[in-house]
């Protein structure tokens, strides 16, 4: 039988009633002729509770034991979902990561998937099992210890299973009913997209759209897994949600697919650093070693052998960046006059595969912000993206004006 992967996030399995609702969706797909692999997250709030218990137990905890504790939330959900399916007379059983086995690297709390052998689950399908309920977010490392994949790891688990089993589709059930042109909480004109290309979704996910985890979109794009994002609270509808697919599967699309944003950005400027070969490496090497996620980078015009270097990073990494730069200065690796941090900025981005073949998209974005008297502090671009840093107080105005300017409320 064809295989379908269905993933349910924490809000979709937060209570027994919601687990029953999710189970009915699974039962409907079984009735449609699918063998189903269900990937479940922990019940809403459970992972945070378990993380809190670990941190309360030990300030400097053993990452292996951390994984053993926090992975237990998914195990509970998987068992409850399997029991619910059995009550519906659907042959089902739960699977923990090590039982599949989902093999990973040994990077506890941030493991990467290396292999998912399909034999064990396929054998059970052949014996009459119709639903395999797999605990998401977890696997088994080379040493036989439980590992976890990091936050959002259940999305990655689902896509990896869809790739490993050649599933017809991977449905991601969450608390939103699809991917929107922008955050509906900011613009009431935001429109749900019927389809979006992998590349667009990857950019939107990395730029702050929290519908899908970035790693899961990367996997889906690499293995051409058709993803569908839909709500577990809506009506049963085979055409619901947003399909994330290859560019060639989209007949027609707008030049710009969506407007993404990140509210918690900081702009940092090293004032008067030496303009010499290797200075960028001397700056960004220590930042990388300190775990600072640098995004936008701008080097100003050199004057008398000195220049300013500006970069952006998340606001919660500012202190780490400052410490790394001061250490590099103290050791003589770099010399600068001052380090200025502006923690009151936001990043606004427009994304669309249509940018490849349409000129003037960036110019239109800049003109729109100019007309709203919004000053741009930093700009960065890629083939299908333009991002700017602006004062955070203009965040909502910038999103609304760009959404209107590119007429994203209209279909192509």
Order of alpha helices (4+ residues) and beta strands (2+ residues): beta-alpha-beta-alpha-alpha-alpha-beta-alpha-beta-beta-alpha-beta-beta-beta-alpha-beta-beta-alpha-alpha-beta-beta-beta-alpha-beta-beta-alpha-beta-alpha-beta-beta-alpha
